[in-house]
Each structure stands twice: as C-alpha cells, then as structure tokens.
Amino acid sequence: MSTFRLERVFSPRSVAVVGGSSRPSSLGAAVLRNIKASGFTGRIAVVNQHYPEVDGEPAVPDLKSLSFVPDLIVISAPAVAVPEIVAEAASAGVGGAVILAAGLGHGADSLADAAGQAARRHGMRLVGPNSIGLMMPHAKLNASFAAHHPADGHVGLISQSGAIAAAMIEWAAERRLGFSGIVSIGDQLDVDVADLLDYFALDEHTSAILIYLEAIKDARKFMSAARAAARLKPVIVVKSGRMAQGAKAATTHTGALAGSDAVYDAAFRRAGMLRVYDLRQLFDCAELLGRGFVPRGNRLAILTNGGGLGILATDRLAELGGVPATLTAETIAGLDKVLPQNWSRANPVDISGDADAARYVSALNALLKDANSDAVLVMNVQTAMAPAEGIAEAVAQCVIDRRSKRSAIAALVLAAWAGADERTGRTFESARIPHFPTEDDAVRAFMYLVRYREASTALAATPPGIASVFTPETAAARHVVVSALLEGRAWLDPSEIVALFDAYRIPIVPTVAADDAEDAAVKAAPFLAEGHAVAVKVFSRDIRHAADVGGVILDLHTKDSVVDAVRTVLDRARHARPDAGLQGVTIQPMIVRRAARELILGIADDPTFGPVIVFGRGGSAVEVINDRALALPPLDMNLARDLVGRTRVSRLLGGYRDVPAVPVDLVPLTLVKLAQMAADIPEVAELDINPMLADDTGVLVLDARVAIRKPVRLFAGQTRLAVRPYPSQWEGELSLRDGSRVVVRPMRPEDEPMVDGFFRRVTAEDLRLRFFHAMKEFSHSFIARLTQLDYARAMAFVALDPNSGEMRGAVRLHSDSLYENAEYAILLQSDLKGKGLGWALMQLLIHYARSEGLKRLSGQVLSENTTMLGMCRDLGFTVAMDPDDHSIVDVVLDLDRTAVDAIGSDILIRPIAAGR
C-alpha cells in the first residue's frame, strides 16, 4: 500500500496504547512512559480491559469507549489478542497500528493473516509485528519501548531488527546525532522497507536514509522505491546473512556463481544505494550523512603530526580507491611560510610531533584553500609537547570561524584523534566535525561517501543508444523456446541454442547434431574440408555437462577419428549415466584463437529478484577462480560496462604485451543482448555460456546451455524481472487529424540529447505554460529525471517525425505509490499545434493508463491555457479551480468511468518494427 495513510501513523494527532498491564516492566507501561516523556502534544489514551489505569493514566475497556478515534494505536497485547484488536480499530477508522508482539505466525489462517485482512478491509496501516515501535522526533513521538529517546535530526532509520534500532539510538546519543524518524518494521505484515523508502524520500525532515535489512518480499516494489529514493537522498544499507547461499541447487555454472547475497549486492548497486557491511560502518556513514557532508570527489589531503600515521592513512586510501590530493604550488608556498623547514612538503602533510595548536590551524587553513582536495583528514597523536585537547579545540574553532564568515570551505573536514577522550569528542561534535578513533575508520568513512557520490553520478549518466545497432528477432527466438516447451522439454537442444543466439545476434560456433558415428562422419565432413579440426560432444538432455562423464573429445582431423570418438563418448556416457537418455552427439569445428580470453556469461534465477545477469572469467575452473560480477536486467551500455569493469578479467580485455585489446564495447554489448533476451523471453530460466572467446576480432560462444520452463507471472503483464524493462510493445505509429503520421514510442534514457534539442525548438511561452514559470536553460540532471524512467511507476511517450526522427512532442504520467492515481503532463513543438498531435498523444496516454489499471489521471493547468483546458473537457476530465491558487486549474479523469469509445480506436498504435 506504500505511503497511503502513513502521515497519520508518523505524524499522529492522537495515540492510544492498547493492552499490556500496569506492571512497570510491561510493554504497555514502557511505551506509555516513552510517549509521555517524548513531549507528544496530541491526545493520549490507554485501552485496557483488565486495569483501570496504566502508569497513572486512566484506562477504558475498549476503543469504542474512547471519546475520539486515535490516528495511531500501539498494541502491546499478546499475539492471540492482536487480530481482534486490529479488527475493532480498523472498523472504527483508526489510521494505523504498531504491533509489538511476536509469534503471530505466517501464511493463511495465521494470526498475522487475520490481522492483515482486517486492516486491509478498511485501509488501516500496520507496523510490525515483532517491532519495538516507532520514533519520530520531529513529531515529538516515541511510541516504542526503547530505553532512550533519539534526538531530533535529519537521518531516517528503517530497521527489520528492533535490537539494531535500539543500538543505533544508543550510539547516536553518544555522538549527539539525531534522527528524523526510526521505524522498527519487524515482520513487515503491511508497512515494509519499500513503503518507508517512499515516505522518507519525500519527507522534508530527512536528508539521508539508513536501512538494516534481512530480506525483501517484493523485489519489484523494493527496486522502484529504492531507485526513486536514491535519486533524491543518500540511502545506506547494511544487510545481514551475507554468507547464506540460495536454497535451490544450481544446474549451471552461472547458477552456482549467483549466490543470494551477491544478487542483493547487485540490486543495491542498480538502485544507487550504498552498501556497508557492519554496524560500525553504518554508524560512520550516519556520522557523515547526518551532518549533511558529501565530498565533491575522491581526493583526500591528510594533515598529521605523526608520519607513520599519515602513511597508514595513505595506504588505506589507495587500497580503497581514493586519491591522495596533489597539493598546488600555491598551497606548498603557503605552508612553507607557516611550517618548520623539515615539514614533508607533500601530502600527507607531516607537521612533526612537536606541532602545537597554532601550527595545526595555519596548516589547516592552507589546505582548506586548496582546490585540488575534496576533503581534509586532520589527525593527531598525543605527545607531551602539545595537549591533544587544546589542538582539537583550535581545529574545531578554525572550522567554525570559516563557516561563520561564510568563507567557502573547499573541502570536508574529518578528524582522527588517537586515544581521544570524551571531551575531545564533544569538541568535534560541537563543531559538526565527523571524528573517528583511527585513521582506518576515517578513511573508510570518507570512501563510502565517495562511492555514494559516484553512484549518484552514475544514476544520472546518459547511456549511449543501441537501437540502431541491435534489433533482435524476438518472434523467431520465442518460437524456438515455446516449441521445445510444448514437447515437454526442460533444456534446449544445441541446434535450438544456435537459433536462439542467432536471433539475438550473439555469435556462436556452428553446431550440428548427429544420431550415431556414421551420421557424425557425414556431418563433420564440411568442417574437415575447410581445414578445421572438430570436437565431438555427447548429446543428452539428461546430462548437464558433457565433460563430467568424459563426453567430450577434441581436435579430431579425420572422418575415422570422428567415428571412433563418437563411439567412445557414447560408451562413456552409457557407463557413467545408464539412466540418461542419449540423443546422439554434436559436432563443432575447433576454433583456435591464440590470444582469446575465455569468459563466462549467463542468466541465473534468483528466488527474490528473478533473472540475474552473470559475467566473469570462464573456463573449466570457473567456480574455483570465482571472478564474477552480477547485475539485474535489463541493461544499458553504461550498466553493462560497469558489470564488466567489476571483474578482474576486465583488465585482460584491455590488452597487454603483444596481445591486442578486445574492442572496448564488444563484451558489454553482448551482455546487453543477453539481458534483453532475459526480458523478452521469460521462458529462459537459466542460461550458461562457458566459454565465450573474446579477442580483437570479436566474440564467439563455444559452448552454451539453456534451461527453459513455463514462466511464473508475478506482476501485472510482466514476469519476474525486478526492474521493469523497456515496454517495446508500445512502439508504433499514430495517425493525426490531417492524415499525417508520427512515430511514437516510450522514452529511453539515451533520449537526453534529443529532448534537449526539442526544448530549444519550443517557444518560451509554451515552456512557461508547461512548467508554470520561465525556463531559460535545462541542466543535465533536469533532463535525466525526465528521460530515465522507472517504467513500473512512470511512462513517457515521445512523438517523432517519421522522416527526420526529430522529436515533435511528448506526454507523460507518473503514478503515486499505490499505482492508482497518476499525474500527467504534455508538451508539443510550438509550430505543430492544431494538427491533432496533442489529442492523439493524450488519447494514447489514457489508453496506456487504463491498460495499467490506474484509476485516475490528474494534472494542473494554468487558467490562461484555454487550449489545454478545452482539450481536457473534450476528453472527459472534470475541471475545477484550485482552491488555494486561482491561477491554476485542477483537471481529473476518472479512468474507471471513462467510456471506451471516448478514447477512440484511432489511438491504437500500429507496429513499425517487426520482432519488437
């Protein structure tokens, strides 16, 4: 249900504690004390049929005995009583409930199921069960049984563990770090991680989001919420269970390589979230993000009074991918004036063990002016010559002074004081300087923020288009797979794999099947005549890897050797697997590429996230080498390049010594094709390419296996992809009023240059009517938000001139988190008005919205935009003046009540590209 009614839960005007006992140690009494102590200004009530009062507050026996309907209730009763309490509250109109009890069970007929059904009937939200509660400091609400109250701040915390949430509160109290909200979601009966990501992403009190995660239930929902949140704010996640492996036994190499935690890692990366690996690292990120610090880059200047400490910090920085800042000549000259002659004259800036507070401040001021550094790490080892606390106070005052004078601090300042006491910590906290006990902690925290910055930049990067170089023959590929399924088979035959790969333009070695030795000699003859040796492999739908049963013989040069080899591999297979059915053998020409790298590519199946693309170093020892990276399909070229770059074998692709480099985008393009296959043909359950050869002449698949099955459809109109793919079925043409046609298709991320050019052809007045204010320029980040769509929540159609390909107009919608209501917008090239383009695009958008199951389409139009208002009326929108701003008109279309003929049959798009 996403953010529906969550405002009543997290900013309630009234709260009731239901259940528990009057014992001071009871959950109900603890929650009530926390609510009262947090300074909550709304109405507070206690519902308890066994006690007349709890913690000094009068109690009523049931909710209907209250004189008001609370926005939020906290249920502290035993598990068995929860469904009845939820049903009573839901029917009374309560907005939400926090369920503290554990042990409600799972599945049909459980206590949890009964409570969930009762809540859903009335739209009531549930947090928990198995929760310690929620804390919203900005609302002065602590509806939990945590030991302490969190301070008000700007970090939102989502935790599947109540203990982790409590630990974060204790740690934050020591560091004087506050929270905008803390929600312990427990078993996620209703409110889940995705709901809270949506909520905190739009919460004005929250500048960063921290997550402790154990498992995800709805991958598509989670990915949409995470991708949206990460574009707005830093999202940091720590996930437990990293060593757990998937429960399903792998039937391919790619399946064996795709462990469950590696898939979560791929999902976090795709969403733009920053993953850390323990609570200490999560705390360090919170220390920085809670204070709003994000470095501009990865260049770190190090200031220290201990040379060894500086070297250790530099080593760790290089190990983690950071760069020691190169000091400018001006900075070195400035430092020469204030430091002893024996200073290091380089980064790390070693100012000697006798450095006092004045020397630290002088050096720090010089480093903060250096444009070559993105952050300054100030470190101190206590000596008898200068008190560490005095130096800390001077450094803190230096930073405070520069801020107060609005002198732009060129870099983020961090501190690492060896052996610092609480007083030193308070000094840095008062100056809002992140501080750490060791140089390692400080450098790691800095690099986590660098990775966040890099992920944010990558999210907004415009990928190159591939539509002009790659168009698969989807219909032909589907025919191959479906035909095999109709025969009741779970694996494609080698010849079918060749046909499948040909349809997706993935080069594969020619493969022919033979029934017996004599047939194999005939089939091998053309290859032998061309001068190729051949390979013979046993062909059995019951044997996963022919090499495992001695079923492969290579380097055969004559017909007689082929005959002998076929008889040998068949005998070996019968002996090793007497239960297996043998369909014969396959014959392939031996391909010799001396400088080729062996790679593995594949599609694995994850029980949570569905299809996953695997890439790495191939060969017979692939699991032992374990050089692999994963990504969620679909992929664009940027994502595919990143996938390749995360492996060690990528370094070999670039060429070395006398070995030529593999063309830079050859392997990434192959991965894009493979990911497109995963999106187009959900019947492909697993796919294993091992090896694929790659060299300067191209790529070539030598061996592949493809498992197939009837797809399980979990999402409306879609299969199990966690990221909804580009909806190519909406490509086509539209007829306009004057008889002309335009090409229409969904917007793609690579459309940014085209959209930028389109905006330049629209008049300033039309841009003002569309955006409600004058628009003089369009930044990359602005256009990226328009073109990089999450098709699970948004859609934009572009209209293109069929001859020039130039953009002529666009229409878009973006749904709410419930996927019930969507806001629309439309913009046309100014000189094309009056030809019916706007009408056709609006009809198309309405048709799309209805096909998606949306209930309402709404928008806002300037009251002076009479043309748009007239079209809205003609399309059936209700039109009403905005009550708060009479210059704006609200328009709403009820899609459930829109007559089918109101949109007309002429909006049906006509296909223009076969196979798409």
N, C-alpha and C positions, 0 to 999 in steps of 0.2 A: 504493500500500500504506500510505500515511500513516505513523503513528508506530510501526508494527509493527517490533519489534526495534531501534528507534533507541537505546534505552538501552545496548545492547551496543556500538553504534557510538560514541556520545558520552560514555559513562562506562565504557570497557572495563577489564577486569581484566588483559588481556594484549594485546599488539600485536606484529605481525610485519611487517617490511619485506621485500617480495618483489621481486627483480630489481635492476636497476641495476648499478653497478660499484664497484670500490674506489677509483676516482679521487676525490679530494677534491671536485672540482667536479660530480660526478654527482648526479642527483636522489636516488638511494637513500642515498648518503652524507649529503647535506644533510638529508634527512628524519630519518635515524637520529640525527644530531647534535642536531637540534631536540628529538626525543623524549627523549633522554638529558638534555639541558640543561634541559628544562622541569620536571624533577623527578618524572617519572612513576614511581609506586611499584609498578606492576604488572610482570608478566613481559614482557621484550623479547626478540625473536628476529629473526634475519636468515635469509632463504631466498634462496640464490643458487647456481646450479649451476656457475658459472664461477670463483668465487673462494672460497678457504677462509675469508676474513674480509673484513668491510667496516667501515672506521673502527674497527679494533681489536676488533670483535665477531666471534666465530666464526660461520660460516655453514653451513647444511645445504643439501643439494641440492634438496629439495622439502618440501612441507608435511607429508607423511606421515612424514617423518623427525623431526619435532618430537615432543617428549615430551608436548605438550599441544595443545589446539585453541584457537588465539587467538580472542578476541572480534572483533578488528579486524585487517585487513591493509591495508597501503599498497602499492599496486602501482606500482613505478617502472620496470617493464619497457617495452620498445617496444610500440606498438599491436598489432602482429601476434601478440604472445605473450599478450595480455590474455585472450581467450576461454578458452584452455586453463587459465590460472591461476585464473580465476573458477570454472570448472567443477570443478577439483580442490578449491578452497577450499569451495565450496558443498556438495559431496558429503561433505566432512569435517566439516561443521557449523559453519563459521566464520560469525559473526554478520553481518559487513559488510565492505566493501572500499572504499577510496578509490582511484580510478583517476586517475593524474596525466597519463597520455599523452593527446595529442590525435590526431586523424586516424583515429578508429575508424569514421567514416562514419555514414550514416543509412539507415533503411529496411531492407526484407527482404534477407537474405543478406549484410548488412554485418557487420563485426567487432563493432560495438555490439549488433546484433541477436543475434548468437551469445552474447555475454557476458550480455545481458539474459535470454535464455531459460534459460541455465544457472543463473543466480542465482534466477530465479523458481521453478524446479522445487523448490528447497529453502528458499525463503523468506529468502534472503540479500539484504541491502540493499547498494546501490551508490551511492556519491557520485562524481559525475563522469560521464564522462571529461572531460578538459581542465580539471582542477582543480588548484589549488595545495595543496589539502588542507584539513584542519580543525584548529581550535584551540579547546580547551575549558579555559580557565584554572582553573576550579573543580575540574576533574579532574586538574589538573597535566599536561595533554596538549597537545603541539604537534606534531601529525602533519602537518606541512606543510614546504614549502621556502621559507617566508617568511624575510626577513632578520632579523627581530626577534621577540621573544616578547611577545604582548599581556599587559597586566596584568589581574589578576582584577577584575571589576566586574559591572555589572548590565545591560549592553546586549548584546542578541543581534544579530549581523550576518549577514545572508543575502546573498550576492553571486553573480551569474551571471558576474562577471568576477574572475579571480584578481588582476589588476593593481589593481582597485579595492579589493579586500580588503587587499592589501599596503599600499596608500596609506593606508587607514583606520588600520592598525596604526601606521604611522609618525606620522601626525597625532596619534593618541591618546597615543602615547608622549610627545610634546611637551607635551600638555595634561594628562598624568597621569590620563587617563581609561581605565577598564578595561572589559573585555568578559566577559559570561557565556559567550559562545561565538561563534566565527566559522566559517562554513561556506562554502567556495567550491564551488558546485554545478555549475559548468561547463555541460555539455550536457544535464544532467538526464535521464540514461538511466533512472534509477529515482527516487531522492530528489529531490523538486522543491521549489519555493517553498512550495506548499501544505502539504507534509509538515512543513517546518521551521516554518511558522507555527503549525501544530498543536502541534509539540514545544515551541517557545519560549513559546507562550501558557500552557502548563501547567507550565513549568519554574520552580521556586521561586527559582532564581538570577537570573532575568531580569525586569527591571522595564520595559523598553522594547525594541522590535524595529526595527531598521533594515534596509532592503532596497535593493539595487541590482538593477534589473530591466531585462531586454532584451526578453523575450517570454514569453507564457504559453501552455502547451499545452492545458490542460484548464480551461476557464473556470468550469464548474460547481464543480469541486473547489476551485479557487482562491477563488472568491467565498465558498463555505461556510467555508473555513479563515480567510479574511481577516475576514469578519463576526464569527466567533467570537473571533478573537484581539483585534480592535479593541474589543470589549466588555470585555475584561479589562485590556489594556495599550495604551499608545501604540504605533502602528505607523506608521513614517515611510518613505516610498518615493521613490526617485528613479529615473526611467525614461529610458533613452536612446532615440534615434530619434524625437524629438518632431516633427521636420519631415517624416517619412515619411508618405506617403499610402497608402490602401488600394490593392491591386493591381487590384481589379475596377472597370471603368468604370461610373460612376453613370448610371442611366437615369431618375432622378427628381431633383428639386431636393433632397429630403431626403437622397438618397444622396450627392449632391455635397457637402452640408454636413457629413456624418458622417465626417470624416477619422479614420483609425485612432487617432491619439493622443488625439483628443477623446473617443473611446469608452473608451480606457483611463482617461482622467480621470474619466469618468462612473462607471466601475467602482470606482475608488479612493474616490470620494465616496460611492457606495452602500454600500461596505463600512465606511465610517468611518475610512479610512486618511488620513493627512496626506501630501499630495504636495508635494515640493520639487523644484527644477528644476536644481540642480547640486550638486556635491560640497561646495562651500563651505557651502551652506545645509544640507546633510545633516550636515556637521560641527557647525554651530551648533546644530542640533536635538539632536544627540548630546551636546553640551556641557551642555545644559539637562536633557534627559531622563535622561542617565546619572547625574545627581546627584539625580534624583527631584523636579524642580521643575515644577509645573504651576500657573499663576496661576488665581485664582478668577474673574477676569473680564478685561475689556479696558481697564481704567483704569490709566494709567501716570503716575506722578509723576516728574519729572525734576529732578535736583539737579546744578548745574553752576557752574563758576567762569568760564564764557565764555558771554555772552548769545547770540552768534551760533550757537554750537554747540547751545544749547538750542532755538533757533528751528528750526534744521535738523532736529533730532530730532522736534520737534512737527509740522513739516510732513510728515515721512515717516510719523509715526504716523497722522495724519489721512488721508493718501493710502492707507494700508493698512487703514483701517477701525477703527483704535484710537481711544481717547478720552483726552485729557489729563485727569488726575484733578482734580476741583474740590476745592480744599483747604477743610477745615472751618474755621469761625471759631476753634475751639479751637486748631487747628494754626497758623493765622496768628498768633494771640496768642502761642503758644509760640515761634514763630520770631522774632517781634518782640523777644522777651526776649534772644535769643542772637545775632541778626544785626545788622549795621550798619543804620542808618536807610535807606540807599539800596538795600536789597535789593528784589527785584522785586515782593514781596507778591502773588505769583501763581505759578502753575505754567506754565512752568518756573521753578524756584526758583533764581534767579541770585544767588549769594553773593559776586560780584565777584572780580576777578582776583587780589586780594591775600589770598584765603581761605587760612587755614592748616589744619593737621590738626584742631585743636580746633573750628574753625568748621564744618568738614565733619561731624564727629561729632555736634555739637549739632543741626545741621540734619537729619542722617540719623535721629537718634533721634526727632525730632519727626515726621518723615514716616512712620516705621515705626509710629507710633501712630494714624495717620490711617485711619479705616475706609473712607474714600472711594477709597482707592487699592488696586490689586491687585498692583502691582509698583513698585519704585523703581529708576530708572536713575541711577547716580552717574557723572558724567563729570568729566574733568579735562583742562585744557590746561596744560602745564607753563609755569611762569613763574619768573623769577629771585627772586621774593619767597618762594616756598614750594616745597620739594622735592616732586616728584610721588611719589617712592617713600615718603617719610615719610607723606604723605596716604593712600597706598594701604594702608600698614601700619595706620594708625589706623582706616580704614574697615573693614578686614578684622577687626581686633580688636573693633571695635564689634559686628559681626555675630556673631562667636564668643562674646562675652560674653553677648549676649542669648540665644543658644542654650543656653549652659551654665547660665544662670539659669532656663531653661525659661520665659523671658518670651516669650509668643507674638509672633512676628514677623508683623505684619499683612500683609506683602507680600513677594513675591520680590524679591531684590536682585540687580541686574546692574551691571556696570561697563564703562565705555568710557574708556580712558586713551589720549589721543592721544600717539603716539610712545613708548609704553611699552616698556621693555626686558624681557629675560628675567627679571630679578629681580622686577619688578613682577608679571609673570605668575605666578611661583611664589608670590608673596604671596597673590594672589587664589585660586590653586588650593589652597593650604593651608587657606584658609577656606571652600572649596567655594563660591566666588562665581563664577558664569559671567562671563567677561570677553571683550571684543571690541575689535578695533583701531579701529573707527569707530562713530559714533553710528548710522549706517545699518545696520551689521551687528547691533548690539544691538537696535534697534527691530524689524528684520525677524525676528530670532530670537524676540523676545517675541511678535510677532503670529502666528508659526507655532504657538506653544503655545496662544495664544488660539483659533486656528482648530481645534486639536486638541480643546480643551475644548468648543467649540461643536459639533463633530462628535460628541463623546461624548454631549452632552446631546441632540442631535437623534436619535441612535440609540435612545435610551430614551424618546423622546416618544411619547405615545399618540395615534394618529391618530383623527379622527372617523370614524364608521361611515357607509357609503353604501349598505348593503344595502337599506335601506328606501326609497331614492330612485332606485335604479338596478338593474334586473334585465334583462340582455339576453336577447333571443330567440336563443340560440345555435344551436339546431337550424335555424331559418329562415336564419340567416346562413350556416351551413355548407352548407346545401342550394344556396344561390346560388353559392358558390365551387366546390364539388365538381362541380356541373353544368357550369360553364364548363371545369373541368379535363378532364372526360370528353369534351368537344368538342375537346380538344387545344389550347385557347387559353392564352395567357400573360398576357392582360390582361382585366379585367372591362369589359363594356360600360357606358356611362353609366347605363342603367336598372338594371343589376345593382348598380352602386355606390350608387344611391339606396336599393335594397332592403337592402343590407348596412348602410348607415348608419342606416336606419330601425330595423333590428334592434338597434342599439346606442344608440338614442335620441340620435343626433348630427344636429342639424337641417341639412338640405341643400336647396338651391334645387330646385324641381321641374324635372325634365329629361325630355323626350320625344324619341324618335328618329323621323326621317323618312327615307324612301327617296330622295325627289327633291324638286324645287322645288314641285310641285303638292301633294304629300303634306305638305310643310312648311307651306304656307299653311293647310291644314286644321288641322294640329296647333297652329299658332300662334294660331288664331282665339280660343280661350277666354282666353288671356292678354291678347290685344289688347282683347277685350271688357271685361276687368276694368280696363282703363286702363293696363296695363303695356306698356312697350316690350319688345322681345325681342332676344335675342342668338342668332346662328347660328354654329355651330362645325362644321367638317368632322369627320366621324366615320370614323376609320380605325384599325384595330388595329395598323397598321404605323407610324403617325406618333405619336411620343411627346408632342409639344407642338404643338397646332394652330397656335398663334401663330407658330411657327418657319417655317411655309410660307404665311403670310398667310391662314390658315384660320379666322379669327375676324372677324366683323363685328357691331358693337354698335349699340344704340339704334335699332332698327327699329320703326316705328309703324304700318305698313300691310301688308296682305297682299301688295300688289305689291312693296313694298320687300323683303319676306321672300323672294319668288320670285327677284328679281334677286340678292339676297345669296347665296342657295343656289347659284345657277348660277356666281356669281363665286368662291366659296370652293372649289367642286368643280373649277373650271377651274384655279385657282391650285395646288391640291394635285396635280392631274394633271401640271401643268407642272413643279413643284418636285420631286415624287416619282413619276415614272412607274412605278416598281417597286411602289408601295404599292397595296394593295387598298383600295377605298373602299366603306364600308358605308352611306354617306349623310351625314346631318347630324344634329345635335342642336339642339333649340330650348329656350331657357330664358328665363323672364321676367327683365327687368332689375330688379335690386334697388338702390334708391337709399337709402343711409343716410349722410347728410352727415357725421356725427360718428364713423362706424365706423372702427376701426383694422383694418388688414389684417395678418393673422397667417399663419404657416405652421406646420402640424403634420404629422407623418408618422412612418412606421415605416421605418427603414433597416435594412439587413442587414450585419452585420459578420462577417468570416470567423472571428474568435476568439470574440466574445461573443454572436453571433447577433443577434436583433432588438434595435433601439435606438430609443427614442422621441426625436424631434427637435421642438423648439419654437423659434420666433423671430418676427422681423418678416417679413411676407410681401410679395408684390408681384413685379413683373417683374424687379426688380433685386436679388432676394433673395441671390444669391451674392456680389454686389458689396457689399451692405450687411453681410452676414455677421454679423448679430446673432442668434445662436442658442445654445441650450444643449441638452445631451443627458442622457438618463437611461436606465437599464436597466429594462425592465418585469419584473414588474408594479409598478404604482404605487399608493400610498395617497394620501390627500389631502395629508398633510404633504410627501411626496416630490414631488407634483405642484406644490404651492405653491412649494417650493424651486426646481423646474425653471423655473417662470415667473419667479421673483424673480432668477434669474441672467442675465436678458436686459435690455437697455436699453429695449426696448419695454414692459416691465412698468411703467415709470414713466408711460407714456402711459395705461395701463389705469386708473390711479387717478383720472383726470380732471384737467382744467386749464382755467383761464379759464372760458368758458361751455360747455365740453364735459363732460357728465356722466360720472361714473365707470362703468366696467363692473362689474356685481355681483362682489364680491371672489372668490367661488369658482366662478364660471361657467366660466372658461377652465381652471382646474385640474381641475374635474370632467370636462370634455371630454377632457383628457389621460388621466385615469383610465380613461375609457371606451375610449379608443384603445389604451391599454396592455392592458386586459382583452381586447380583440379580438386583440391580438398573442399573448396567452397561450392564448386559446380556439381560435383558428383558425390553426394553424401554416402552412396553405397560403397565407396572405397573406405574400408575400415582401417586397414593398415597397409603401408607401402614401404618397401625396403629396396633401396638402390645401393648396392655394395659389390664391387666398387664402381664409381664413375671416374673415368680418367679425365684429367684437365691439363692441357698444355697450351703452348702458343698457337696451336692450330685449331683448338676448340675443345668441346667436352664430348664424351661418349660414354654411355652406360654399357657396362659389360654384363652385369647381372642384376636382376630385379625380381622381387616377389610382390604380389598384390593380393591381399585378403579382402574379400567382399562380403557384404551382408545387407539385409534389408534395413534401411536407416530408421532410427528412432527419432520421431519428430517431437521435440520438447518445446518449441517456440512457435508462435503463430506463423505459419507459412515458411518456417525455417527449420534447419536441422541443428545439430549440437554445437555449431561454432559459437564460441563465447563472444566474439566480435562479429557483429552482423556485416556480411560482405556487401560490396557494391551491387545494387539491385539492377543488374543489366536487363532484366525483363521489362524495365520501364524506358528502354531506349526505343526511339521510333520517330515518326513524323506527325505533325498536326496540320490540318487544313485551316486556313484563315478565311475570313469573311469575303475577301476579294478573290478567292480561288487560289492564292499562292500557298506555299507550304513552308514550314520551318522544321528543322531537325530539333528534337527535344531529347534530353537525357538527364539523368541525375548529375548533380555537380560532383566533380572529383577534386581531390586535394591538389593535383597538378594544374588546376584551372586558375591559380592565382594570377599569373601574368595576363590571362585573357580577361579576368574580372577587372583587373586594374585598368586595362585598355578600355573596357566597356564604361567604367565610371568616367573616364575622360571624355567620352562622347555624349554623356548625359548632361543636360543643362544644369546650372547652379540652382535654378528654381525647382526643377524636378527632384534634385538631390535634397533640397530643403523640405519638400513635401514628403519625401520618403523617410528622412532621418530626423525631421522636426527641428532641425537647426542647420545653419550653413556648414557645408563640408568643403574645406579647401584642399585637403590632401588626405590620402589613405595610406596608413602605415602597413608594413608587412604583417604585424601582429593583428591588425584590424581585419585585413582581408583573409588571413589564415583562419580566423574564427568563423568567417563566412564559408570558406571552401572546405575546411577539414571537418566533415560531418560525422557524427555518430548516427548511422542510419537506423539504429534502434530507437532513437529519440527525435531525430530531425530528418528533414528532406528538403532539398532544393532542386528545382528543375531549371535548366538553362535552355533557352531557345537560341538556335544557331542558324545563320544564313546557310542554306544548303550548298551554295556555290563557294563563297569565300571562307566559310567556317567561323566568321566573326559572331560574337555574342550580341543578340538583339534584345534580350530581356531575361528576367529570372523571377521565379516565385518560390517562396519557401515557407515551411512551417516548422515550429519547434514545440514539442509536446511538453506537458507537465510531467512530474514524476510518476503520476498514476497512469499515464498514457491514456487519458480520457479527453483532455482539453488541449488544444494547440493554438498558438498564436501564428498568424500568417503575415507576410509582407510581400510586396511586389514592386518591381521597378522595370520600366521599359526604356529603350533608347528613344530619346525625345522626339526624333523626327519620324517615328513609326506609329505614332498614336493615330487611332481612327481606323486601323486595318483589321481590328479584331484580335490582335495578339494578346492583349490583356485579358479579354474574355476567354479565349482558348486556354491560356495558362491557368486562370482561376478555376475553370471547369476541370482541368486536369488535376489540380491540387485537391479539389473537392472529391473527385473520383478516388484519388490516392488515399485521402484521409478516411473515406468510408471503407475502402478495402482493408485498411489497417485496424478498423474497429474503433476509431476515435469517435467521440460523441459530440464534441462541439469544436467549431473553428471560430476564432475571435481575432479582432485586431483593433487598432486605434487609427483614426484618420483625422487629419486636420479639417476643421469645419469648412475651411475655404476650398478644400479639394473636392469640388462638386462632382467632377467626373468619376472619381473613385466611389463616392457615396452613391451616385446613381447606379453604377455597376453592382455595388453591394445590394442595393434594393432589388434590382432585377434578378440577382442570383438567390434571393430569398433571405438575406441577412436581416435581422432586426437592427434598427438604427436608433441610437439614443445618445443624447448629450451627456458627456462625462460630468457627474455631479460636482467634481472638485475643480474642473478646468473646462470652461465653456468654449475654449478654442479647440477642444478635442472631442471627437465623436466616437463612441464605442459601438462596434459592429459585431454581431454574434450570429452564427449559423448553427442551428440545431441539426446535426447530421442524421440523427435518428428520424427526424420528421421531414427531411428533405425528400421530395418526390424524386423517383428515379429519372423521370423524363425531364426534370428541371436542369439536369446537367447535360442532357442530350447525348445521343450516340456518336456525334461528330468528334467528341473528345477522345474516343478510343484511339490510342496511338497505333500506327501502322509500322510493323517491323521494317528496319532498313539494313540490318546486318544479320545474315544467316549464321546460325550457330551460337549467337549471343543470347 
